Amino acid sequence: MDDFAKALNDILVEAYYNILHIEEQAIKNNSRLQLSINEMHLIESIGKDGNIGKTISEIAEDLNITAPSVTIAVNKLVNKEYVEKMKCEKDGRVVRVRLTKFGCKIDAYHQFYHRNLVRELSKDFNEQEREILFNAINKLNNFFKKSLEKSEESK
């Protein structure tokens, strides 16, 4: 591995873990939140579709995890009163998961936290640096998406 590749690898790994730890710390620092980071991301996924909610399969696809894992996590969130399960009116076999009022508040808090994090991250960048950063991260994200798609196709 050349010097650039090693340095890039090191910084990507460090940034990934720092982001994860920052989010985990923010959740721990809020004593009202009795959630793991994975549960917070589940709430975020469910909240994306507003009041209509999502099916277990849709959540699993969004988070790239198995449906049985989502079912277990959703049941925990139901018990904590962050989400509720609702039978679809058109097809009673379909169950949608949506946020409760409390879940909506938690999701709003999480979104607010992300907006502040991004604002703090970008405040010292000029417009050109912001554009470069955005384009580089967008390319990085597209690379990861393609890698995931290839991985899914090879299963």
VEXDREN-2710 file (C-alpha; in Angstrom, 1 decimal):
% VEXDREN-2710
k/r/px/py/pz
1/MET/0.0/0.0/0.0
2/ASP/1.5/3.4/-1.0
3/ASP/1.7/6.3/1.4
4/PHE/-1.4/8.0/0.1
5/ALA/-3.5/4.8/0.2
6/LYS/-2.4/4.1/3.8
7/ALA/-3.0/7.7/4.9
8/LEU/-6.5/7.7/3.2
9/ASN/-7.4/4.4/4.8
10/ASP/-6.3/5.6/8.2
11/ILE/-8.3/8.8/8.0
12/LEU/-11.4/7.1/6.6
13/VAL/-11.4/4.5/9.4
14/GLU/-10.7/7.2/12.0
15/ALA/-13.5/9.5/10.7
16/TYR/-15.9/6.6/10.6
17/TYR/-15.2/5.7/14.3
18/ASN/-15.2/9.3/15.4
19/ILE/-18.7/9.9/13.8
20/LEU/-20.0/6.8/15.5
21/HIS/-18.6/7.7/18.9
22/ILE/-19.8/11.3/18.6
23/GLU/-23.3/10.1/18.0
24/GLU/-23.2/7.5/20.7
25/GLN/-21.9/10.1/23.2
26/ALA/-24.7/12.5/22.3
27/ILE/-27.2/9.8/23.0
28/LYS/-25.6/8.8/26.3
29/ASN/-25.4/12.5/27.4
30/ASN/-29.2/12.8/27.0
31/SER/-30.4/10.9/30.0
32/ARG/-34.0/10.7/28.7
33/LEU/-32.8/8.6/25.7
34/GLN/-32.6/5.0/26.5
35/LEU/-31.5/4.1/23.0
36/SER/-28.6/2.5/21.2
37/ILE/-27.1/4.1/18.1
38/ASN/-28.7/1.3/16.0
39/GLU/-32.1/2.0/17.5
40/MET/-31.7/5.7/16.8
41/HIS/-30.9/4.9/13.1
42/LEU/-33.9/2.7/13.0
43/ILE/-36.1/5.6/14.3
44/GLU/-34.5/7.8/11.7
45/SER/-35.3/5.4/8.9
46/ILE/-38.9/5.0/10.0
47/GLY/-39.3/8.8/10.3
48/LYS/-38.2/9.4/6.7
49/ASP/-41.6/8.5/5.4
50/GLY/-43.5/10.6/7.9
51/ASN/-46.8/9.4/9.2
52/ILE/-47.3/6.5/6.7
53/GLY/-44.3/4.6/8.2
54/LYS/-42.6/1.7/6.6
55/THR/-42.8/-2.1/6.4
56/ILE/-40.2/-4.3/8.1
57/SER/-38.9/-5.1/4.6
58/GLU/-38.6/-1.4/3.7
59/ILE/-36.7/-0.7/6.9
60/ALA/-34.4/-3.7/6.4
61/GLU/-33.6/-2.5/2.8
62/ASP/-33.0/1.1/3.9
63/LEU/-30.6/0.0/6.6
64/ASN/-29.1/-2.9/4.8
65/ILE/-29.9/-5.4/7.6
66/THR/-32.0/-8.5/7.7
67/ALA/-35.7/-8.4/8.3
68/PRO/-35.6/-10.7/11.4
69/SER/-33.1/-8.2/12.9
70/VAL/-35.4/-5.3/12.2
71/THR/-38.4/-7.2/13.7
72/ILE/-36.5/-7.7/16.9
73/ALA/-35.4/-4.1/17.1
74/VAL/-38.9/-2.8/16.2
75/ASN/-40.4/-4.9/18.9
76/LYS/-38.0/-3.3/21.4
77/LEU/-38.9/0.1/20.2
78/VAL/-42.6/-0.7/20.5
79/ASN/-42.0/-1.7/24.1
80/LYS/-40.2/1.6/24.7
81/GLU/-43.1/3.5/23.0
82/TYR/-41.0/5.1/20.3
83/VAL/-42.8/3.3/17.4
84/GLU/-46.1/1.6/16.8
85/LYS/-47.3/-1.1/14.4
86/MET/-50.3/-0.5/12.3
87/LYS/-52.1/-2.9/10.0
88/CYS/-52.5/-1.5/6.5
89/GLU/-56.1/-0.6/5.7
90/LYS/-55.9/-1.9/2.1
91/ASP/-54.2/-5.2/3.0
92/GLY/-54.5/-6.4/6.5
93/ARG/-51.6/-8.8/6.1
94/VAL/-49.2/-5.8/5.7
95/VAL/-48.0/-4.2/8.9
96/ARG/-46.5/-0.7/8.8
97/VAL/-44.2/0.7/11.5
98/ARG/-44.5/4.4/12.3
99/LEU/-43.2/6.7/15.0
100/THR/-45.3/7.6/18.0
101/LYS/-45.4/11.3/19.2
102/PHE/-42.4/10.5/21.4
103/GLY/-40.6/8.8/18.6
104/CYS/-41.2/11.9/16.4
105/LYS/-39.7/14.1/19.1
106/ILE/-36.6/11.8/19.3
107/ASP/-36.3/11.8/15.5
108/ALA/-36.5/15.6/15.5
109/TYR/-33.8/15.8/18.2
110/HIS/-31.6/13.6/16.1
111/GLN/-32.1/15.6/12.9
112/PHE/-31.4/18.8/14.9
113/TYR/-28.2/17.2/16.2
114/HIS/-27.1/16.3/12.7
115/ARG/-27.8/19.8/11.4
116/ASN/-25.8/21.3/14.2
117/LEU/-22.9/18.9/13.6
118/VAL/-22.8/19.7/9.9
119/ARG/-23.0/23.4/10.6
120/GLU/-20.1/23.2/13.0
121/LEU/-18.1/21.0/10.6
122/SER/-18.5/23.4/7.7
123/LYS/-18.4/26.8/9.4
124/ASP/-14.7/27.3/8.8
125/PHE/-14.8/26.4/5.2
126/ASN/-15.1/28.9/2.4
127/GLU/-17.6/28.3/-0.5
128/GLN/-15.0/26.7/-2.7
129/GLU/-13.8/24.4/0.1
130/ARG/-17.4/23.4/0.8
131/GLU/-18.0/22.6/-2.8
132/ILE/-14.8/20.5/-3.0
133/LEU/-15.7/18.7/0.3
134/PHE/-19.3/18.0/-0.9
135/ASN/-18.1/16.6/-4.3
136/ALA/-15.5/14.4/-2.7
137/ILE/-17.8/13.0/-0.1
138/ASN/-20.5/12.5/-2.8
139/LYS/-18.0/10.5/-4.9
140/LEU/-17.0/8.5/-1.9
141/ASN/-20.6/7.7/-1.1
142/ASN/-21.3/6.7/-4.7
143/PHE/-18.3/4.4/-4.6
144/PHE/-19.7/2.7/-1.4
145/LYS/-23.2/2.4/-2.9
146/LYS/-21.8/0.7/-6.0
147/SER/-19.7/-1.6/-3.8
148/LEU/-22.8/-2.5/-1.8
149/GLU/-24.8/-3.2/-5.0
150/LYS/-22.0/-5.5/-6.3
151/SER/-21.9/-7.3/-3.0
152/GLU/-25.6/-7.8/-3.0
153/GLU/-25.6/-9.1/-6.6
154/SER/-22.9/-11.7/-5.8
155/LYS/-25.0/-13.2/-3.0
END
